[in-house]
Amino acid sequence: MHQQNTMENNEMPQLKALSLGSYCNKVQSLRLFPAIKTSVRRPRWPRMDSTTRRTDKIIVIMGATGTGKSRLSVELATRFSGEIINSDKMQVYKGLDITTNKIPMHERLNVPHHLLGEFDSSDGELSPLEYRLIAGHTVETISSRRRVPIIAGGSNSFIHALLADRFDPESDVFDGFHSISGELRYKCCFLWVDLSPAVLSEYLSRRVDDMIQSGMIDELAEFFDPDADSDSVTHRTGIRKAIGVPEFDHYFRSYPPGPGGMIDAHLEGDLTRRLLFEEAVKAIKDNTCQLVKRQIGKILRLKSAGWDLQRLDATEAFRAVLASNSGRSSEIWEKEMVEPSVEVVKRFLEE
């Protein structure tokens, strides 16, 4: 057992009651953390200072939403005996698979994925500190099997919480008032998947349209709670923060979901309903673009703090996607994204 785990166990109060499924059982059986019990009030957490830098090597794939992080993580995992740990704070929860863009089973290519659709958000929201502990344990178990942990996701607060050598759960290092340490508790190979903002914006707009065609509205309709207080939208927690849920709240309150499928037949003959629907879709697209700006801002802060992020430009591959040239897109992706990534990771693992 690494000294870091022992230290965190001794210093930490009991975690709040989250339905962590099999992970709770594994953690408790290994005596890494105290038994999870219900707590009415969240205690003040101590500062998480690491006393020993771990020797685990991990690959970290970062980037804004929609840039191809999941695809690249699977391609690297198949080449380097990797297992993927999700670092998207919406995708850790069960449900809304289309809305939260969880990678479909057939695209995972039998690569193990951890912390993906594992937790029930109705039992509480997974905090960065809790993610640090659970994902840290997952890194250790993957490494113990001589496999490569690959962190992939767009929630930079989770990534920072997991990787920072010194972590204070009560400080938001991205608020502009706190500094970000360049000291990490793992040996990390960072791959930052990026592309032109204009190309990404167009691609994300199309992706929302594709998600709607794939059943996102039906998914949101099933998730809609008519008994919830409509004034509590700003106080949503867990997966209810996912883009799409608050945006369609007003629509569903005006036109409650009924049995059977949604939407097109009802929209054709009702102009008011169609306008409200289109307003919700536009809000999803706008808020997704705002999310991208926040994500890139956090990535740049990590880079300026000394995190060695190696940028990969996926612009041309996505331009080919937008031109409906899937063959050309795959060719560019392989040449400009996969091959350079493989070389970087290979050198990193051989060091």
C-alpha positions in Angstrom: 0.0 0.0 0.0 1.4 3.4 -0.9 2.0 5.9 1.9 -0.5 8.4 0.3 -3.4 6.1 0.7 -2.5 5.5 4.4 -2.2 9.2 5.1 -5.5 10.0 3.5 -7.3 7.3 5.4 -5.9 8.6 8.7 -6.7 12.2 8.1 -10.1 12.0 6.5 -13.5 12.2 8.1 -16.2 9.7 6.9 -17.5 10.3 3.4 -21.1 11.3 3.0 -23.7 8.7 2.0 -23.3 8.2 -1.8 -24.6 5.1 -3.6 -21.2 4.1 -4.9 -22.2 0.6 -5.8 -19.5 -2.0 -6.2 -16.8 0.7 -5.7 -17.9 1.2 -2.1 -17.7 -2.5 -1.4 -14.2 -2.8 -2.9 -13.0 0.2 -1.1 -14.3 -0.9 2.3 -13.1 -4.4 1.9 -9.6 -3.1 1.3 -9.8 -0.8 4.3 -8.8 2.2 2.2 -11.6 4.4 3.6 -13.9 4.3 6.6 -17.4 2.8 6.1 -19.7 5.2 4.3 -22.4 6.4 6.6 -25.2 8.9 6.3 -24.1 12.4 7.2 -26.6 15.2 7.5 -23.9 18.0 7.3 -20.8 17.9 5.2 -17.7 18.3 7.4 -14.8 20.6 6.8 -12.3 18.5 4.9 -8.6 18.7 5.7 -6.1 19.8 3.2 -4.9 16.8 1.1 -1.1 17.1 1.3 0.8 14.2 -0.3 4.0 13.1 1.3 5.1 10.6 -1.3 5.0 10.9 -5.1 3.6 7.7 -6.6 5.4 5.9 -9.3 2.3 4.9 -11.2 2.4 6.0 -14.9 -0.9 7.2 -16.3 -2.1 8.7 -19.6 -4.4 11.7 -19.4 -6.5 12.7 -22.4 -8.0 16.1 -22.0 -10.0 18.5 -24.2 -13.3 20.3 -24.6 -16.5 18.4 -25.1 -16.9 16.7 -28.5 -13.3 16.7 -29.4 -12.8 12.9 -29.7 -11.3 12.1 -26.3 -13.2 8.9 -25.8 -12.3 7.7 -29.3 -8.6 8.4 -28.8 -8.6 6.8 -25.3 -10.0 3.5 -26.7 -7.5 3.5 -29.6 -4.6 4.0 -27.1 -6.0 1.4 -24.7 -6.1 -1.3 -27.4 -2.5 -0.6 -28.2 -1.1 -0.4 -24.7 -3.2 -2.7 -22.6 -5.0 0.2 -21.1 -8.1 0.6 -19.0 -10.1 3.8 -19.1 -11.2 5.9 -16.1 -13.9 8.4 -16.9 -13.3 12.0 -15.7 -16.5 13.5 -17.0 -18.6 14.6 -14.0 -21.9 14.0 -15.7 -21.0 10.6 -17.2 -20.2 9.2 -13.8 -23.9 8.9 -13.1 -26.4 6.4 -14.3 -28.9 7.4 -17.0 -29.2 10.0 -19.8 -26.7 8.1 -21.9 -27.5 10.0 -25.1 -27.8 13.4 -23.4 -24.4 13.0 -21.6 -22.7 11.4 -24.6 -21.5 8.3 -23.0 -19.5 6.2 -25.4 -21.7 3.3 -26.7 -20.8 -0.2 -25.7 -19.9 -1.2 -29.3 -17.4 1.6 -29.5 -15.6 0.6 -26.4 -14.0 -2.4 -28.2 -14.1 -4.5 -25.0 -11.8 -2.0 -23.2 -12.7 -1.8 -19.5 -14.2 1.5 -18.6 -14.4 2.6 -14.9 -16.5 5.3 -13.2 -18.8 5.5 -16.2 -22.5 5.3 -15.4 -21.7 3.9 -11.9 -23.4 6.2 -9.5 -27.0 7.2 -8.7 -27.1 11.0 -8.5 -30.3 10.8 -6.5 -28.2 9.7 -3.5 -25.9 12.8 -3.8 -23.4 14.5 -6.0 -19.9 13.1 -6.4 -17.5 15.7 -5.2 -13.9 16.3 -6.5 -12.5 14.9 -3.2 -14.6 11.8 -3.5 -13.5 11.4 -7.1 -9.9 11.8 -6.1 -10.2 9.0 -3.6 -12.2 6.5 -5.8 -10.3 7.3 -9.0 -7.0 7.1 -7.2 -7.9 3.7 -5.9 -8.9 2.6 -9.4 -5.5 3.9 -10.8 -3.8 1.8 -8.2 -5.7 -1.4 -8.9 -5.2 -1.1 -12.7 -1.5 -0.5 -12.2 -1.3 -3.5 -9.9 -2.4 -5.7 -12.8 0.4 -4.2 -15.0 -2.1 -2.4 -17.2 -2.1 1.3 -18.1 -4.6 3.7 -16.5 -6.0 6.1 -19.0 -7.9 9.1 -17.7 -10.4 10.5 -20.3 -13.0 13.2 -19.9 -13.6 16.9 -20.0 -14.2 17.8 -16.3 -10.9 19.5 -15.4 -11.9 20.0 -11.7 -12.0 16.2 -11.5 -8.7 15.8 -13.3 -7.0 18.4 -11.1 -8.5 16.8 -7.9 -7.1 13.4 -9.0 -3.6 14.5 -10.1 -2.6 17.4 -7.9 0.0 16.4 -5.3 -1.5 19.0 -2.9 -5.3 19.3 -3.0 -7.5 21.4 -0.9 -11.1 20.4 -1.5 -12.4 23.7 -0.1 -10.5 25.8 -2.7 -11.5 26.3 -6.3 -8.2 26.6 -8.1 -10.0 27.8 -11.3 -11.6 30.8 -9.7 -8.7 33.1 -10.4 -7.9 33.7 -6.7 -6.0 30.5 -6.0 -2.8 29.2 -7.6 -2.4 25.8 -9.3 0.5 23.7 -8.3 2.7 22.1 -11.0 3.5 19.2 -8.6 1.6 16.0 -9.5 1.2 12.8 -7.5 1.6 10.5 -10.6 3.9 10.4 -13.6 1.6 11.7 -16.3 1.5 11.8 -20.1 -0.9 14.5 -21.0 -2.6 14.6 -24.4 -4.7 17.6 -25.1 -7.2 17.1 -28.0 -8.0 20.5 -29.5 -9.4 22.0 -32.7 -10.4 25.3 -34.2 -13.3 26.9 -32.2 -15.3 27.6 -35.4 -15.0 24.0 -36.6 -15.8 22.7 -33.1 -18.8 25.0 -32.8 -20.3 23.8 -36.1 -19.6 20.2 -35.2 -21.3 20.5 -31.8 -24.4 22.1 -33.4 -24.7 19.1 -35.7 -24.0 16.7 -32.8 -27.0 18.1 -30.9 -29.2 17.6 -34.0 -27.9 14.0 -34.2 -28.6 13.4 -30.5 -32.2 14.6 -31.0 -32.6 12.1 -33.9 -31.1 9.4 -31.7 -33.7 9.8 -29.0 -32.4 12.5 -26.6 -35.9 14.1 -26.3 -37.5 10.9 -25.3 -34.7 10.2 -22.9 -35.2 13.7 -21.3 -39.0 13.2 -21.2 -38.6 10.0 -19.2 -36.2 11.8 -16.8 -38.5 14.8 -16.4 -40.0 15.2 -12.9 -43.2 17.2 -13.0 -43.3 17.4 -9.2 -39.9 19.1 -8.9 -40.0 22.8 -8.0 -39.4 24.7 -11.3 -37.8 27.5 -9.3 -35.0 25.1 -8.1 -33.4 24.8 -11.6 -30.3 26.7 -10.4 -30.0 24.3 -7.4 -29.8 21.1 -9.4 -27.3 18.5 -8.4 -25.6 15.6 -10.1 -26.9 14.5 -13.4 -29.7 17.0 -13.3 -27.0 19.6 -14.1 -26.4 17.9 -17.5 -27.0 20.2 -20.5 -30.4 19.4 -21.8 -32.2 18.8 -18.5 -32.7 22.5 -17.5 -33.0 23.7 -21.1 -36.1 21.4 -21.7 -37.7 22.0 -18.2 -39.9 24.9 -19.4 -40.9 23.0 -22.6 -42.0 19.9 -20.6 -43.9 21.9 -18.1 -45.8 23.6 -20.9 -46.3 20.4 -22.8 -46.0 17.4 -20.4 -44.7 14.2 -21.9 -47.3 11.6 -22.6 -47.2 7.9 -23.3 -45.5 6.7 -26.5 -43.0 8.6 -28.5 -42.4 12.3 -28.7 -42.3 15.0 -30.7 -42.4 15.5 -34.5 -46.1 14.8 -35.0 -47.0 17.3 -32.2 -44.7 20.0 -33.5 -46.1 20.1 -37.1 -49.4 21.6 -36.2 -48.6 23.8 -33.2 -46.4 26.8 -33.9 -46.2 27.9 -30.3 -45.0 24.4 -29.3 -42.5 24.3 -32.1 -41.0 27.7 -31.2 -40.6 26.6 -27.6 -39.0 23.4 -28.7 -36.6 25.2 -31.0 -35.8 27.7 -28.2 -34.8 24.8 -25.9 -32.6 23.2 -28.6 -30.9 26.5 -29.2 -30.2 26.9 -25.5 -28.6 23.5 -25.5 -26.3 24.5 -28.4 -25.5 27.9 -26.8 -24.8 26.4 -23.4 -22.6 23.7 -24.9 -20.5 26.4 -26.6 -20.2 28.2 -23.2 -19.1 25.0 -21.6 -16.3 24.6 -24.2 -15.0 28.1 -23.4 -14.9 27.3 -19.7 -13.2 24.0 -20.3 -10.5 25.5 -22.6 -10.0 28.3 -20.0 -9.3 25.7 -17.3 -7.0 23.7 -19.5 -4.9 26.8 -20.3 -4.7 27.6 -16.6 -3.3 24.1 -16.0 -0.8 24.5 -18.8 0.3 27.9 -17.5 0.9 26.2 -14.1 3.4 23.9 -15.6 1.4 20.9 -16.5 3.1 19.4 -19.6 0.1 19.3 -21.9 0.9 18.1 -25.4 -1.6 19.6 -27.9 -3.0 17.5 -30.7 -4.9 19.4 -33.5 -7.9 17.5 -34.7 -9.2 20.4 -36.9 -8.7 18.8 -40.3 -10.3 15.5 -39.2 -13.4 17.3 -38.0 -13.5 19.4 -41.2 -13.7 16.2 -43.1 -16.6 15.0 -40.8 -18.5 18.2 -41.5 -17.9 17.6 -45.2 -19.5 14.2 -44.8 -16.3 12.5 -45.9 -16.0 9.8 -43.2 -13.2 7.9 -45.1 -11.1 11.0 -45.3 -11.8 11.9 -41.7 -10.7 8.5 -40.5 -7.5 8.7 -42.6 -6.6 12.1 -41.1 -7.5 11.1 -37.6 -5.2 8.1 -37.8 -2.3 10.1 -39.3 -2.6 13.3 -37.3 -4.0 12.1 -34.0 -3.5 8.4 -33.4 0.1 8.0 -34.8 1.6 10.9 -32.9 -0.2 9.9 -29.7 1.1 6.4 -30.0 4.7 7.6 -30.4 4.4 10.0 -27.4 2.9 7.3 -25.2 5.4 4.7 -26.3 8.3 6.9 -25.3 6.6 7.8 -22.0 6.0 4.2 -21.0 9.6 3.2 -22.0 11.2 5.9 -19.9 
